[in-house]
Amino acid sequence: MLRIIDARTGQPVVAAPARRGLTRVEAHAPGSDVSALRVLLVADVLVRALELGGTPVWTLLTGGRRQAELRAAATALGIRPFEEGRDLAAGLGEAQIVHVAGDSGVLPEGGVVVGVAPAIRAAGAGAAPDPLADPAVLRLALLATRRDTPVRIDADALDRAGRTLARWRRAVAHWARQPSRPVPEEVRGRLRAAWEDNLDVTEVLNVLDRVADAADLPDGARFETYAHADRLLGLDLVRGLGSAA
């Protein structure tokens, strides 16, 4: 059961209290900078986690200026479309409302609030030429830091994410050549426990690192584990299938 720390109260709250009940996820992302993009990314991962648990979700975006630019960047990052939330009429009888918002100091009213710390695009020395040059790399760079911790997007951060992503894709392509094996229940449980604990994506990434190095796992099980986790992460980890030597 997915629990989220409500930024308004500091207390854990069940994200979907009614089984199979509709949950509304509303992202509040004014502007089009990397901080706004991080808010949308957290909302996207939250939606994926809820859907993996069988919860129907209604997604909305409430923003301000430069929404077309933000939506274009979100699409490049593999963030699924959000409906326009401006001038929203009455809800559809949702069992829960979850707001995903940056650290602006002004919290949305009602429901649960998922706080997202700012992402800072470095300038000058160490700046990345274009963070969107490889959207999957930027997505991983943003996911690799806890959402309640500010993240600096610079050349070093993108280089680390790029090397990790390339290594995982090569490994997944290699493992796919072996007979398929189910995801071990213990590993599946660790992944679910991580994302259901306040959407702890960094622990999901840690679990994947441990799976890659575990000596007792067949390669077919590693492949299925990474493919399963990628339903949450959205990193297109199977992109290299067919390219392994």
N, C-alpha and C positions, 0 to 999 in steps of 0.2 A: 504494500500500500504506500503510494507516494506521499511523503510528508514534506512540506515546505516551511521554512522559517519565515513567518510573516514580518516584513520589514517594519510594519506599523507597531506591532506588539513585542517582537522578539521571541515569540512563542511558536512551536511547531504546530502546523495545521494540516489536516488531510486535504490534499489537492482535489480529490474526487470522493466526497463523503457518501454519495448515493451510488450504489453499484449500477453501472450502465447509465447513470444519469448524465445529462448533458453538462459539460463544463465549458464556460466561456473564457477564453484566453485573449486578453486585450493588451497589445503592446503599445506603449506610450513612447514614441520616438520622434520628437521634433528635430528638424534639421536632417542632414544627410552625411554627417561626419562618421568616423569610425566608432565613436561611442554610441550613436544611434543605431549603427549597424550591429553592434554587440548586443544591444537590447533586443533587436529582432532575432538575432541568432539564438539567444537564450530562450526567447519565446518559442522558436522553432523546435529546439531540443526538448523543451517542456511538452509541447504538443506531441512530439514523437514518443516521449516516455508515457504520456497518458494513453495514447493509442495502443502502445505495446501492452498496456494493462487492460485493454478492452473498453476504454472510456471514449464515448463520442465527444468531439471537440468542435466548438465554433470559434474561429479565429478572426480577430479584428485588429486593425491598426489605427491608432489615433495619433496624428502627428501635426505638423505645421507646414513650414516652408520646405520647398525642394523635395516634395514627396516622390516625384517621378524619378529623381536621381537616386533617392534611397531605395526605391523599389527595384530599379535596374541593378544596383549593386547587390541587393538581397537575392535577386534571381541568379546572379552570377555565382553567389556563394552557396547555391542549392537550397535557399530558404523558400519554402513553399508560399504561394500567395496568401496574403491576409486581406480580408474585406475592409472596405473603408469604414472607419468607426465614427466619423464626424456626424453630428446630428443623429446619433443613434436613437431609434425608437425603443419601445418596450422590448425587453428580452423575450426569449422563446421558452421561458419556464426553466431556465438552467438551474441545476442543483448547486452550482458553485461558480463564482466569478474570480478569476485570477488575473491581476494586473501585473505586467512586467514593465518596470520603469527604472530609469537611471537615477543616480544620486543627485537629484535636483533640489532636494529639500522640501518639495511639495509632493505629497503622496496622494494618489487617486483615492476617491471616496468609495467606501463599500468593498466587500470582498476581501481577498487575500492579496498582499502586495509582495512580489518578488523583486528585490532590489538588485540592481546591476551597477557595479562600479565602472568608472569611465575607462575607455581605451584611448590611449594617447599616441597619435602618430608622430614619430620623431621627426625633427627638422634639423637641418644642418648636418654636422658630422654624424655618421651612423644612420642617417635617414635611408629608408627603403625607397628605391626609385618609383615603384608603383605597386602598392600592396595588392591590388586587384589583378596584377599580371598573371598570377596563378591563384585563383580564388580558393581552391582546396587547401593550399598552404596557409592562406590568411585565415580560413575557417579553423584549421588546427591550431594556429598560433593563438587565436582568441579562446579556443576551448581549453588550451593547456594551462590556463591560469584560472583559479577559482573565480566565479562570477562576482563575488563580493570583494575582490581584490583588484585594484587598478592594474592595468596591463599596458606595457609600452610596446608599441609595434614599430620596431626598427629593423635594420638589416640583419642584426644578429638573431633576433626572434624569428624572423622569416627564414633565415638560413637553417636554424635548428628544426623548425617545423618542416621545412622542405626535405631535409635529410631523413627525418623520422618517417615522413609520408612515403618517400621513395623506398626506404628500407622495408616498410610494411607492405607496400604494393608488390615489391619483388618477392617477399616471403609468401604472401598470399597466392601469387601466381605459381610459385613453386609447390606449395602445399596442395594446390588444386589438382596437380598431376597425380596425386595419391588417392587411393580409395577413400570415399567419404566415410566419416565416422560422426556420430552425434556429439553435440556439445555436452561435455561432462556435466552432470547435474550440480556438482560442487562449484564448477566454474560459472555455470548459468546463475546459480544462487548468488555468487559474489558480485557478478555484474548487476543483477537486479537490486541487490542490497545497496550497491553504490549509488545507482541513479535514483533509487527511492529514498535515499537519505539526503534530502535537501538538494536533489539534482546534482550530486557530486560527480561531475564528468571527469575531473582530474583523477579520481580513483578508478573510474572505468578505464582510462588510459593506462593507469598503473597495472591493472589486472591484465590488460592485453600484453604489456611488456613481460609480465611474469609468465603468461601462457607461451609466448614466443621462446622463452628460455627453459621451460619445463622439460626435463629429460624424459619424463614418463608418458608424455602425450603423443599419440600418433599424429602425423601431419594432417590427416583428413579431419581430425577433431580440431586442430588449430585453425584450419580453413573455415570450418563451420562456426567456430567461436568468433572469428573476426567478421565473418559475414553477418552473424547475428548482432554483434555490437554495432556494426555499421548502420543498422536500421535506426539506431539512436544518433550516432555520430554524423552520418551523412557525408562521409569523406570519400566515397567511391573507391573503397579499398580493393574491389575486384577489377579495377580498371585494367590491370596488367595481365589478365587471364589470356593465356595463349602466347605470351611473350617470354615465358621463362625458358632458359636454355636447357 
